[in-house]
Amino acid sequence: MAKAAKTAIKTKDQKAAADAKNWTKVIRTIRSAKTGAYTFKESIVHKDKIQEHLAQ
């Protein structure tokens, strides 16, 4: 039963599924100046703009 529902969702909106493959999750480590501890900042970036995002 779960397989049929999963298949129905896939075929429902193929354009949105194809567009979703163009986005990437970027995780950056940022070091705190006060404590020296690391924190992680996550963001969703278009695959063509990853290098620009990391250069910031």
N, C-alpha and C positions, 0 to 999 in steps of 0.2 A: 504494500500500500504506500509506503513512503517513497518507493522508487517512482511510482506513477505521479505523485504530487511533485517530486523533484523535476521530473521530465516536463511536466506541464509548465512549471515556472520557467524553465530554460527556453522553451519554444514560444513563450508568451510575448516576450519583447526582445528579439534578437539584436536590434539596433542598440539598445541600452547595454546589453551584455557585451557587444563588440566595443562600445565606447569605454566601458569600465576597464578594459585591458590596457588602456592608454594612461592610467593613473598608477602611481607607485607610492607606497608608504615609506617615508624617509624618517629615520630615527637618528637624532644628533645627541652626542654627549656634551654637556656643558658643565664646566667646573666652577663651583662657587668660590668667589674671592675671599669670603669670610672664613668658611670652614674647610675648604679644599675638597669637599665632597662632590661627587658627580651626580648630576641629574640628567634625565633623558627627556628630550622634547620631540614629540611625534607630530608629523604633518603629512597630509596627502598632497602630492605634487604631480603635475602632468609630466610624463616621461621626457618631453622635450626641454623642460625647464629645471631639471634636477641639478645640473652644474651651477646654474645661476642661484638656485636656492642654497646650495652648500657654500657658495662664495660669500654669502652675507656674513 
